[in-house]
Amino acid sequence: MNDPVHIIQKLWSAIYDLLLYAKGTPVKGLEEIETELDVLEYLCRPFALDAYIPAGPM
């Protein structure tokens, strides 16, 4: 399931994982968090491309 709500839920989860990591009480390792963020970035691409409106000639 890759609908926008599911992606947002995963993004918030990644944010909290990073906060816990920064506070010194990590639940996940940094490499695992980075991998999840890479996957989320990939899942967000279709939505970003749909939202992009070219500004026209520069």
Buried (B, 14 or more C-beta within 10 A) or exposed (E): EEEEEEBEEBBEBBEEBBEBBEEEEBEBEEEEBEEBBEEBEEBBEEEEEEEEEEEEEE
